[in-house]
């Protein structure tokens, strides 16, 4: 998922899912209104209306249609989100931006749920657009020309949205459908690799068509597809590398620990001696009760170092993983919490410690392995 800019505001919440509006949306809305307004004659012709019958000015119609298009995009994303949720995947929010919307999922979807989550959006758009166009026929005679034009164009654009999103230009919906179908015959990473290549071919094709025809939007779409495809592939490479290992494969088993009753002065001495800036705190039964760092010592006045004990000053929250967890979940925890190390704990007992550089070691090992199999005998 592409996160290029982060400035957005929540405008509504639908069934617990915040709908957010990105700043780029404010730029594109008047642009769309203008483009639709300028082409109102063509659109009217398609809808079987003459411009003479319209009572609302073209640019007001343009603005109404631009707004309704973004409502359609929001509904399309909600369809993705609801199906994802039914598969047990949490939805953080839906963000509407420059070129449509993005439903931010809390977990990456594996092959199991991807097909239906990806299909849900285009299916919704197709049905919604189809129903609008279908209803227009019997109702046309009783509706004002402006309303007819709005319903027709909205229906047409939703059907278009469905088809456009179903092009296999990964990471588009169609690209995800392609990946999940490919993943049935090969590994998820290999499927991602193929879908990414197809996506990039589409990106180049869009860019060339955009350049030749002067359609700026198409060039922008090409750019987003290219960046999106590359990012998703990289992410999957990293995840694949980390999923091969367990935390226990790379953790350090021998950990220096301190006892909660140790005086702060002695802790400081130990820190200077062993050059560690933090220690796990372990009680008599070898159970992890917390951890203590240099920062905790700073909160104690110097003349109290002899009398204070670790259990009075230890503050830092213990973020831990289990030895059997895969390395990818350790990587996620360490990145989310933005810390340098994780305690490895099983049934309350400290089993070891794993650092950021241990995790990166796994990535390097895996890359080497892959190079070897490529060159190998
Ligand atoms: Zn979609």
Boltz pocket constraint, residues with backbone or C-beta under 6 A from the ligand:
constraints:
  - pocket:
      binder: B
      contacts: [[A, 76], [A, 77], [A, 80], [A, 118], [A, 121], [A, 122], [A, 165], [A, 173]]
      max_distance: 6.0
